[in-house]
Amino acid sequence: MPMRVDKYLKIARLIKRRTVAHDACEESRIFVNGKEAKPGKDIKPGDEIRIVFGNSEVKVRVVSTPEHASKDDAASLYEVVE
């Protein structure tokens, strides 16, 4: 099931709050499959997300997109690519 990228980043705990994830998209710091992502961009398992944090960045592959995830399950929603 597809999910908005800003919501996914929050549920997977890659970014703490959805508003921060939304702003990161607006500031062109989130890329999905190599393309700039707007906050409403739908993502699905298999997509790659690159997040730019200041001087560093992280690249992950989406494993699943559940509506809710506990803190303990959050890390299983993605795998780090680089």
FENQUIVEN-V512457 format. One record per backbone hydrogen bond with DSSP energy under -0.5 kcal/mol. NH is the residue of the N-H (numbers start at 1). CO is the residue of the C=O. E is the energy in kcal/mol with one decimal. If there is no record, write none. Layout:
# FENQUIVEN-V512457
nh=(NH;NH)
co=(CO;CO)
e=(E;E)
This chain:
# FENQUIVEN-V512457
nh=(3;5;6;8;9;10;11;12;13;14;15;21;22;23;24;25;26;27;28;29;31;32;33;33;35;37;41;43;46;47;49;50;51;52;53;53;54;56;58;60;61;62;63;64;74;76;77;78;79;81;82)
co=(43;41;39;4;5;6;7;8;10;9;9;17;18;19;20;21;22;23;25;24;50;35;31;48;32;30;38;3;62;44;60;31;58;29;51;56;52;53;51;49;79;47;77;77;70;73;74;75;61;59;59)
e=(-1.8;-2.0;-1.5;-2.4;-2.3;-1.2;-2.7;-3.0;-1.1;-2.0;-1.9;-2.1;-2.8;-2.4;-2.3;-1.9;-2.2;-1.9;-1.8;-2.7;-2.4;-2.9;-0.5;-3.2;-1.8;-2.5;-1.9;-2.7;-2.8;-2.1;-2.9;-2.8;-2.9;-2.7;-0.6;-2.9;-0.6;-2.8;-2.2;-2.7;-2.9;-3.0;-2.8;-1.4;-1.3;-1.5;-1.6;-0.8;-2.0;-3.1;-1.2)
